[in-house]
Amino acid sequence: MKKLLTIILSCVFACNANAIDPVKQYGQLQVKGSQLCDKRGNPVILRGVSLGWHNLWPRFYNKEIVQTLKQDWHCSVIRAAMGIMIEDNYLENPSYALQCMTPVIESAIKQNVYVIIDWHSHVLKTEEAKAFFGQMAKKYGKNPHIIYEIYNEPVEDTWTDLKKYAAEVIGEIRKYDKDNVVLVGCPHWDQDIHLVAESPLEGFHNVMYTVHFYAATHGDDLRQRTEAAVKRGIPVFISESGATEASGDGKIDAESEEQWIAMCERLGISWICWSISDKNESCSMLLPRATATGPWADDVIKVYGKLVKGLLEKYNK
């Protein structure tokens, strides 16, 4: 009886270990049809948060924060948003950007959490992106933890231009990394997913397309557009979202947020919430007196942060 109890407890502990080590559990991700899948081809939903722009909130770019977000917030994926715009961005100060990104990426690998390397821009920079992602793929591509987001939120670019850009950047990544998932943005702040459905990329594997929503602004219309694209076989990944207005500020619409998350869960769409930052706006999850590394007590987590943490605990436990 004692031996049997020992075996049962060992199994429980092993399951719990896998539950908090997403990469050990799922391994090399792959895209099958419209679905993100694990190494065995089973459907996977990744759930997590995005750090804010590295050049605005660099204090949160540290190795300890990955452990906090994994263990306390139950994140299976963390997005590192490398700013390509605003002052002191990657193009102006690449060494500092990499100084911020490196500990997050490498800690995620060590902690067995998936990490999105996000080219956080609203403007097309093809040659610069190719050089950067080639560097990242060469350095980290052997690790199944890595996901590449090659363009955060296109604004004025046409889908024709974005397809050309994506083909060039993905081609550069695939020189060094044949397998890890690549996320491709679509026009109009990652909302025109119907254009992707009409003419997706051809000749590439393990590619997904991003949709971004802010629940107090984006409701049934964008949800229906997203669901229609998935039903046409388009693999969608919600790489950024919020319960606030599209500005990142204003009211928090918890009901619409719940509707979005329910749709994601029903369709098998991975989702990430914006952002771990301390700006005086609704979508920043922390107060300025929160430590850079965490863990954080409830009194320094803002209303939206508590909503996100609760959703992660609900679906990732």
C-alpha positions as CSV (number, residue, x, y, z in Angstrom):
1,M,0.0,0.0,0.0
2,K,2.8,2.3,0.9
3,K,4.6,1.5,-2.3
4,L,1.4,2.2,-4.3
5,L,0.9,5.6,-2.6
6,T,4.5,6.5,-3.4
7,I,3.9,5.7,-7.1
8,I,0.7,7.7,-7.1
9,L,2.4,10.7,-5.5
10,S,5.3,10.5,-7.9
11,C,2.8,10.6,-10.9
12,V,1.0,13.6,-9.4
13,F,4.3,15.5,-8.9
14,A,5.4,14.6,-12.4
15,C,2.1,16.0,-13.8
16,N,2.4,19.2,-11.8
17,A,6.0,19.6,-13.0
18,N,4.8,19.4,-16.6
19,A,2.0,21.8,-15.9
20,I,4.5,24.5,-14.9
21,D,7.0,23.6,-17.5
22,P,5.1,24.2,-20.8
23,V,8.0,23.4,-23.1
24,K,8.7,20.1,-21.4
25,Q,5.0,19.3,-21.8
26,Y,4.4,20.4,-25.4
27,G,7.9,20.4,-26.9
28,Q,8.4,21.6,-30.5
29,L,5.3,23.4,-31.6
30,Q,3.8,22.9,-35.0
31,V,0.9,24.3,-37.0
32,K,-1.6,21.8,-38.4
33,G,-4.4,23.4,-40.4
34,S,-5.7,26.3,-38.3
35,Q,-4.4,24.8,-35.0
36,L,-1.3,25.3,-33.0
37,C,-0.2,21.8,-31.8
38,D,2.4,20.1,-29.7
39,K,5.2,17.8,-30.8
40,R,2.7,14.9,-31.0
41,G,0.2,16.9,-33.1
42,N,-2.2,17.5,-30.2
43,P,-3.9,20.9,-30.0
44,V,-2.3,23.5,-27.8
45,I,-3.5,26.8,-26.4
46,L,-0.7,29.1,-25.1
47,R,-1.8,31.8,-22.6
48,G,0.3,34.6,-21.2
49,V,1.3,38.2,-21.0
50,S,3.4,40.7,-22.9
51,L,6.0,43.0,-21.4
52,G,5.6,46.6,-22.4
53,W,8.0,48.3,-24.9
54,H,11.6,47.6,-23.9
55,N,12.6,51.2,-24.4
56,L,9.8,52.5,-22.2
57,W,9.8,49.9,-19.4
58,P,13.3,48.4,-19.4
59,R,13.2,47.7,-15.7
60,F,10.9,44.8,-16.3
61,Y,13.3,43.1,-18.7
62,N,15.1,40.8,-16.3
63,K,15.5,37.1,-15.8
64,E,13.6,37.0,-12.5
65,I,10.4,38.4,-14.0
66,V,10.1,35.2,-16.1
67,Q,10.0,33.1,-13.0
68,T,7.3,35.3,-11.5
69,L,5.1,35.2,-14.6
70,K,5.5,31.5,-14.9
71,Q,5.0,30.5,-11.3
72,D,2.7,33.2,-9.8
73,W,0.8,34.1,-13.0
74,H,0.7,30.7,-14.6
75,C,1.9,32.0,-18.0
76,S,2.9,29.4,-20.6
77,V,4.2,32.1,-22.9
78,I,5.8,35.5,-22.4
79,R,6.1,38.2,-25.1
80,A,9.1,40.4,-25.2
81,A,8.2,43.6,-27.1
82,M,11.3,45.1,-28.6
83,G,10.5,48.7,-29.5
84,I,11.3,49.7,-33.1
85,M,9.7,53.1,-32.6
86,I,9.7,55.9,-30.0
87,E,13.0,57.2,-28.4
88,D,15.9,55.0,-27.7
89,N,14.5,52.2,-29.9
90,Y,16.3,49.2,-31.3
91,L,17.2,51.0,-34.6
92,E,18.8,53.9,-32.6
93,N,20.3,51.8,-29.8
94,P,20.6,48.1,-30.8
95,S,23.0,47.1,-28.1
96,Y,20.7,48.4,-25.3
97,A,17.7,46.6,-26.9
98,L,19.6,43.3,-26.9
99,Q,20.8,44.0,-23.3
100,C,17.1,44.1,-22.4
101,M,15.8,41.2,-24.5
102,T,18.6,38.7,-23.8
103,P,17.9,38.0,-20.1
104,V,14.2,37.5,-20.9
105,I,14.8,35.2,-23.8
106,E,17.5,33.2,-22.0
107,S,15.5,32.9,-18.7
108,A,12.5,31.7,-20.6
109,I,14.6,29.0,-22.2
110,K,16.0,28.0,-18.8
111,Q,12.5,28.1,-17.2
112,N,10.9,26.1,-20.0
113,V,8.4,28.8,-21.0
114,Y,7.7,29.8,-24.6
115,V,8.9,33.3,-25.5
116,I,7.8,35.5,-28.3
117,I,10.6,37.7,-29.8
118,D,8.4,40.6,-31.0
119,W,9.5,43.2,-33.5
120,H,7.3,45.9,-32.0
121,S,6.7,48.4,-34.8
122,H,4.0,50.0,-36.8
123,V,6.3,50.8,-39.8
124,L,7.8,48.4,-42.3
125,K,11.6,48.0,-42.0
126,T,12.4,45.0,-44.1
127,E,16.2,44.9,-44.2
128,E,16.5,45.8,-40.6
129,A,14.0,43.0,-39.6
130,K,15.8,40.5,-41.8
131,A,19.1,41.2,-40.2
132,F,17.7,41.1,-36.6
133,F,15.6,37.9,-37.1
134,G,18.5,36.2,-38.9
135,Q,20.6,37.0,-35.8
136,M,18.0,35.7,-33.4
137,A,17.4,32.5,-35.4
138,K,21.1,31.7,-35.6
139,K,21.5,32.3,-31.9
140,Y,18.3,30.7,-30.5
141,G,16.7,28.7,-33.3
142,K,17.8,25.3,-31.9
143,N,15.5,25.9,-28.9
144,P,11.8,24.9,-29.2
145,H,10.9,27.7,-26.8
146,I,11.2,30.4,-29.5
147,I,8.4,32.1,-31.4
148,Y,9.1,34.9,-33.8
149,E,6.7,37.8,-34.2
150,I,8.0,39.6,-37.2
151,Y,5.8,42.7,-37.3
152,N,3.7,43.8,-34.3
153,E,1.0,46.0,-35.8
154,P,1.0,47.1,-39.4
155,V,-1.1,50.2,-39.9
156,E,-0.8,51.6,-43.5
157,D,0.7,48.6,-45.2
158,T,-1.3,46.6,-47.7
159,W,-1.6,42.8,-47.4
160,T,0.3,42.5,-50.7
161,D,3.2,44.4,-49.2
162,L,3.1,42.5,-46.0
163,K,3.1,39.2,-47.8
164,K,6.3,40.2,-49.6
165,Y,7.9,41.4,-46.3
166,A,6.9,38.2,-44.5
167,A,8.3,36.0,-47.3
168,E,11.7,37.8,-47.0
169,V,11.9,37.8,-43.2
170,I,10.7,34.2,-42.9
171,G,13.1,33.1,-45.6
172,E,16.0,34.6,-43.5
173,I,14.8,32.9,-40.3
174,R,14.5,29.5,-42.1
175,K,18.2,29.7,-43.1
176,Y,19.0,28.9,-39.4
177,D,15.7,27.7,-37.9
178,K,13.6,25.3,-39.8
179,D,10.8,24.7,-37.3
180,N,9.9,27.3,-34.8
181,V,6.6,29.1,-35.3
182,V,6.5,32.5,-37.0
183,L,3.7,35.1,-36.3
184,V,2.8,37.4,-39.2
185,G,0.8,40.6,-38.7
186,C,-2.1,41.7,-40.9
187,P,-3.2,45.2,-42.0
188,H,-5.0,47.8,-39.9
189,W,-3.6,47.1,-36.4
190,D,-3.8,43.3,-36.9
191,Q,-7.6,43.4,-37.5
192,D,-8.0,42.7,-41.2
193,I,-7.6,39.0,-40.9
194,H,-10.3,38.5,-43.6
195,L,-7.6,39.7,-46.1
196,V,-5.3,36.9,-45.0
197,A,-8.2,34.4,-45.3
198,E,-8.6,35.5,-48.9
199,S,-4.9,35.1,-49.8
200,P,-2.7,33.5,-47.2
201,L,1.1,33.0,-47.6
202,E,2.1,30.0,-49.7
203,G,5.2,27.8,-49.4
204,F,5.8,28.2,-45.7
205,H,5.1,25.9,-42.8
206,N,4.6,26.7,-39.0
207,V,3.3,30.2,-39.8
208,M,0.4,31.8,-37.9
209,Y,-1.4,35.2,-38.3
210,T,-1.9,37.6,-35.5
211,V,-5.1,39.4,-34.5
212,H,-5.1,42.1,-31.8
213,F,-8.2,43.1,-29.9
214,Y,-9.0,45.6,-27.1
215,A,-12.3,44.4,-25.7
216,A,-13.9,47.8,-24.8
217,T,-13.5,48.8,-28.5
218,H,-13.5,45.6,-30.5
219,G,-16.6,43.4,-30.1
220,D,-18.8,41.1,-32.1
221,D,-17.6,42.4,-35.6
222,L,-14.0,41.5,-35.0
223,R,-14.8,38.3,-33.2
224,Q,-17.0,37.2,-36.1
225,R,-14.2,38.1,-38.6
226,T,-11.7,36.2,-36.6
227,E,-13.9,33.1,-36.2
228,A,-14.7,33.1,-40.0
229,A,-11.0,33.2,-40.8
230,V,-10.3,30.2,-38.5
231,K,-13.1,28.3,-40.1
232,R,-11.5,28.9,-43.4
233,G,-8.4,27.2,-42.1
234,I,-6.3,30.3,-41.1
235,P,-4.2,29.7,-38.0
236,V,-4.8,32.7,-35.7
237,F,-2.7,33.7,-32.7
238,I,-3.9,36.6,-30.4
239,S,-0.4,38.0,-29.7
240,E,-1.7,41.1,-28.0
241,S,-5.0,42.0,-26.4
242,G,-6.6,44.0,-23.6
243,A,-9.9,44.5,-21.8
244,T,-9.6,48.3,-22.3
245,E,-10.3,50.7,-25.2
246,A,-8.0,50.5,-28.2
247,S,-6.0,53.4,-26.9
248,G,-4.9,51.2,-24.0
249,D,-6.8,53.5,-21.7
250,G,-10.4,54.3,-20.8
251,K,-12.9,51.8,-19.4
252,I,-12.3,48.1,-18.7
253,D,-15.0,45.9,-20.4
254,A,-14.7,42.6,-18.4
255,E,-17.7,41.2,-20.1
256,S,-16.4,41.7,-23.7
257,E,-13.0,40.4,-22.5
258,E,-14.6,37.2,-21.2
259,Q,-16.4,36.8,-24.5
260,W,-13.1,37.1,-26.4
261,I,-11.4,34.6,-24.2
262,A,-14.3,32.2,-24.4
263,M,-14.1,32.3,-28.2
264,C,-10.4,31.7,-28.1
265,E,-10.8,28.7,-25.9
266,R,-13.6,27.3,-28.1
267,L,-11.6,27.7,-31.3
268,G,-8.2,26.7,-29.8
269,I,-6.6,30.2,-30.3
270,S,-3.6,31.1,-28.1
271,W,-3.9,34.5,-26.4
272,I,-1.6,37.1,-24.8
273,C,-2.6,40.2,-22.7
274,W,-0.9,43.6,-22.8
275,S,1.0,44.6,-20.7
276,I,3.4,44.2,-17.8
277,S,4.2,47.9,-17.3
278,D,3.5,50.7,-14.8
279,K,2.1,53.5,-17.0
280,N,-0.8,55.6,-15.8
281,E,-3.3,53.9,-18.1
282,S,-5.9,51.2,-17.9
283,C,-4.0,48.4,-19.7
284,S,-0.8,48.7,-17.6
285,M,-1.1,45.9,-15.1
286,L,1.1,47.3,-12.3
287,L,1.5,50.4,-10.1
288,P,4.8,52.3,-10.3
289,R,5.8,51.0,-6.8
290,A,5.7,47.4,-8.0
291,T,9.2,45.8,-8.0
292,A,10.9,45.1,-11.3
293,T,11.1,41.4,-10.7
294,G,8.0,40.4,-8.6
295,P,6.4,38.5,-7.2
296,W,3.7,41.2,-6.6
297,A,1.2,41.5,-3.8
298,D,-2.4,42.3,-4.8
299,D,-2.0,45.9,-3.7
300,V,0.4,46.8,-6.5
301,I,-1.5,44.9,-9.2
302,K,-4.1,47.2,-10.9
303,V,-7.7,46.2,-11.7
304,Y,-6.9,45.0,-15.2
305,G,-3.8,43.1,-14.0
306,K,-6.0,41.2,-11.5
307,L,-8.5,40.3,-14.2
308,V,-5.7,38.9,-16.4
309,K,-4.1,37.0,-13.6
310,G,-7.4,35.5,-12.7
311,L,-8.0,34.4,-16.3
312,L,-4.5,32.8,-16.5
313,E,-5.1,31.0,-13.2
314,K,-8.5,29.8,-14.5
315,Y,-7.3,28.4,-17.8
316,N,-3.7,27.5,-17.3
317,K,-3.9,25.6,-14.0
